[in-house]
Amino acid sequence: MRSLVIARFTFREAIRKRMVLGVLLLSVAFVGLYAFGFHAMRDNYEARLHSSSPMMLGFGVYAGMLEQLGLYVVNFLGGVLAIFAAVGSIASEVDAGTLHAIVPKPIRRWEIVFGKWLGYAAMLAVYVALMCASVFLTGQLIGGYLLDNTGPVTGLVVLVSVLLLSLTVLGSTFFSSVTNGIVVFMLYGVALMGGMVKQVGEFLANTTLTNVGTVVGVLIPSDTLWKLASYLVQNPGVAPLSNTPFGASVPPGDGYVVYALAYVAAAVALSCWAFSQRDL
């Protein structure tokens, strides 16, 4: 399949981008700082445990909170990487005339778009999976804490990045690279704000705020997926971060995963159709 050839070249190109290399360096720095923080938290807990200072919560609760915060950073980094790695996936190559040499060949336009999306999606999946694994391994090796839902949590965080990638590729078929980056990043921010508005509405029992947050979550489900992932990370019965942007007091429901997958498929299909109708 010709899309797979384009996906392979796109994957290699994405890895070679300076922006991606910069994100990787920052990610390595984050993992180092996260491991140092986890080690310091464990030492502090053990010191307080052997002193007269009472410990209100078990170590697993504190470890779960730290993993939740670590995964939130991974979720954010994955979203930012998805947006800025693929922001010019179509628009920049149209402006540069690169696609003019490809389109006349016996290859369909939808294969170009799908191949590029597939290459970036593979790169994001590898990156997010490795980052999530580093968070989980840090908790296990330093704190002896192992989360039960590592697979589903990782899958949800990957899905957040792939969803934002799909919106970015879709925007790239309509807007210039700069405009697309601004639009998608603002949508990402709106999704985060919508999640907070919904939490405030649920806390205050305000139907209007809750409904507004729900509608935003339907239009841009990235934050809702994160809320589901964070709920799986929380310690059952004790969730200090449940009413913050880092957690969720009530699970959004597994139906959102099916909806998000359909959302991604629709965005990719619309991208392929829009590019096939575009004048070069």
C-alpha positions in Angstrom: 0.0 0.0 0.0 1.4 3.3 -1.1 0.3 5.1 2.1 2.6 2.8 4.1 5.6 4.1 2.0 4.6 7.7 2.7 4.1 6.8 6.4 7.6 5.4 6.6 9.2 8.5 5.1 7.0 10.7 7.3 8.1 8.9 10.4 11.8 9.3 9.5 11.3 12.9 8.6 9.5 13.6 11.9 12.3 12.0 13.9 14.9 14.2 12.2 13.0 17.5 12.9 14.9 19.8 15.3 11.7 20.5 17.1 11.2 16.8 17.8 14.8 16.5 19.0 14.2 19.5 21.3 11.1 17.8 22.8 13.1 14.6 23.3 15.8 16.4 25.1 13.3 18.2 27.3 11.6 14.8 27.9 14.8 13.3 29.1 15.3 16.2 31.5 11.7 15.7 32.7 12.3 12.0 33.4 15.4 12.9 35.4 13.7 15.5 37.5 10.7 13.2 38.0 12.9 10.4 39.2 14.7 12.8 41.6 11.3 14.1 42.9 10.0 10.6 43.4 13.1 9.6 45.3 12.9 12.8 47.5 9.2 12.1 48.2 10.0 8.5 49.3 12.8 9.6 51.6 10.6 12.2 53.1 7.8 9.7 53.7 10.2 7.2 55.4 11.7 10.0 57.5 8.3 11.1 58.7 7.2 7.5 59.2 10.0 7.0 61.7 9.5 10.3 63.5 6.8 11.6 65.7 5.0 13.3 62.7 1.8 11.4 61.9 1.2 10.1 58.4 -2.4 10.7 57.3 -2.2 8.7 54.1 -0.4 5.5 52.9 2.6 5.7 50.6 0.5 4.3 47.7 -1.7 7.4 47.7 1.3 9.8 47.5 2.9 7.6 44.8 -0.3 7.6 42.9 -0.6 11.4 43.1 3.0 11.8 41.8 2.3 9.4 38.9 -0.8 11.2 38.1 1.1 14.5 37.9 3.8 12.9 35.8 1.3 11.5 33.4 -0.4 14.9 33.1 2.9 16.3 31.9 3.3 13.4 29.5 -0.2 14.0 28.2 0.6 17.7 27.7 3.9 17.1 26.0 2.3 14.5 23.7 -0.4 17.0 22.7 2.0 19.8 22.0 4.3 17.5 20.0 1.3 16.3 18.0 0.3 19.8 17.1 3.6 21.3 16.2 5.1 18.3 14.5 2.3 18.0 12.0 1.2 21.7 11.8 2.5 22.0 8.3 2.1 18.4 7.1 0.0 19.5 4.1 0.1 23.3 4.0 3.8 23.8 4.1 4.5 21.2 1.3 1.8 22.8 -0.9 3.4 26.2 -0.4 6.9 24.8 -1.1 5.6 23.0 -4.2 6.8 19.6 -2.9 3.5 17.9 -3.5 3.4 19.2 -7.1 6.0 16.5 -7.9 4.1 13.8 -6.1 0.5 14.4 -7.0 0.8 13.8 -10.8 2.3 10.3 -10.2 0.0 7.3 -9.9 -0.9 7.9 -6.3 -4.1 9.1 -4.9 -4.3 12.3 -2.8 -6.0 10.5 0.1 -3.1 8.1 0.2 -0.7 11.1 0.7 -2.8 12.5 3.6 -3.4 9.1 5.2 0.2 8.1 4.9 1.4 11.3 6.5 -1.1 10.9 9.3 -0.1 7.3 9.9 3.6 8.2 10.0 3.0 11.0 12.6 0.7 8.7 14.6 3.3 6.0 14.8 5.9 8.5 16.0 3.5 9.9 18.7 2.5 6.4 19.8 6.2 5.4 20.3 7.0 8.7 22.1 4.0 8.6 24.5 4.3 4.9 25.2 8.0 5.4 26.2 7.2 8.4 28.3 4.4 6.6 30.1 6.6 3.6 30.7 9.3 5.9 32.2 6.7 7.3 34.7 5.5 3.8 35.6 9.1 2.4 35.9 10.2 5.3 38.1 7.3 4.5 40.5 8.1 0.8 40.6 11.9 1.0 40.8 12.2 3.9 43.2 9.0 3.6 45.2 8.0 0.0 44.7 4.7 1.2 43.4 3.1 -0.5 40.4 -0.1 0.8 38.8 -2.6 -1.9 37.8 -4.0 -0.1 34.7 -0.7 0.7 32.9 -2.0 -0.6 29.5 -5.4 1.3 29.4 -3.8 4.5 30.8 -1.1 4.5 28.2 -3.6 3.8 25.4 -5.8 6.7 26.5 -2.8 9.1 26.6 -1.8 7.9 23.2 -5.3 8.5 21.9 -5.2 12.1 23.2 -2.2 12.8 21.0 -3.6 11.0 18.0 -6.8 12.9 18.3 -5.0 16.2 18.4 -2.8 15.0 15.5 -6.0 14.3 13.5 -7.3 17.8 14.1 -3.9 19.3 13.1 -3.8 17.3 9.8 -7.4 18.4 9.1 -6.5 22.0 9.7 -3.4 21.7 7.5 -5.7 21.0 4.5 -7.5 24.3 5.0 -5.1 26.8 6.7 -1.5 27.9 6.5 1.0 26.4 8.9 1.0 29.4 11.3 -2.8 29.8 11.3 -3.3 26.1 11.7 -0.9 26.0 14.7 -2.7 28.9 16.4 -6.1 27.4 15.8 -5.4 23.9 17.0 -3.4 25.0 20.0 -6.3 27.3 21.0 -8.7 24.4 20.6 -6.5 22.4 22.8 -6.6 25.2 25.4 -10.4 25.4 25.1 -10.7 21.7 25.8 -8.6 22.0 28.9 -10.7 25.0 30.0 -13.9 23.1 29.3 -12.8 20.3 31.5 -12.2 22.7 34.4 -15.6 24.4 33.8 -17.3 21.0 34.0 -15.5 20.2 37.2 -16.5 23.5 38.8 -20.1 23.0 37.7 -20.2 19.5 39.2 -18.6 20.8 42.5 -21.1 23.7 42.7 -24.0 21.6 41.4 -24.4 24.2 38.6 -26.2 22.6 35.7 -25.3 25.4 33.3 -21.5 25.1 33.9 -21.7 21.3 33.8 -23.5 21.4 30.4 -21.1 23.9 28.9 -18.2 21.7 29.9 -19.9 18.6 28.6 -20.5 20.3 25.2 -16.9 21.4 24.9 -15.9 17.8 25.8 -18.0 16.5 22.9 -16.6 19.0 20.4 -13.0 18.5 21.5 -12.8 15.3 23.6 -9.0 15.5 24.3 -9.4 16.6 28.0 -12.3 14.1 28.6 -10.0 11.3 27.5 -7.3 12.6 29.9 -9.9 12.7 32.7 -10.7 9.0 32.1 -7.0 8.1 32.1 -6.4 10.1 35.3 -9.4 8.4 37.0 -7.7 5.0 36.3 -4.5 6.3 38.0 -6.2 7.5 41.2 -6.0 5.5 44.4 -9.5 4.0 45.0 -11.3 5.7 47.8 -8.6 8.4 48.3 -8.2 10.8 45.5 -6.8 14.2 46.6 -6.4 15.4 43.0 -9.9 14.3 41.9 -11.4 17.8 41.8 -8.4 19.4 40.1 -7.4 19.6 36.4 -5.1 16.7 37.0 -7.9 14.2 38.0 -11.6 13.4 37.8 -14.1 12.7 40.6 -16.4 10.8 38.3 -15.2 8.6 35.3 -16.4 10.1 32.0 -17.4 6.6 30.8 -16.0 4.1 28.4 -18.3 5.3 25.6 -16.1 8.3 25.2 -13.3 6.0 23.9 -15.5 4.7 21.2 -16.6 8.3 20.4 -13.0 9.5 20.3 -12.0 6.7 17.9 -14.9 7.6 15.6 -13.9 11.3 16.0 -10.4 10.5 14.8 -11.7 8.4 11.9 -14.0 11.2 10.8 -11.3 13.8 11.0 -8.9 11.7 9.0 -11.6 10.9 6.4 -12.5 14.6 6.1 -8.8 15.5 5.7 -8.5 13.1 2.8 -11.6 14.4 1.2 -10.7 18.0 1.6 -7.2 17.6 0.1 -8.6 15.7 -2.8 -10.9 18.7 -3.6 -8.2 21.3 -3.1 -6.6 23.1 -6.1 -2.9 23.0 -6.1 
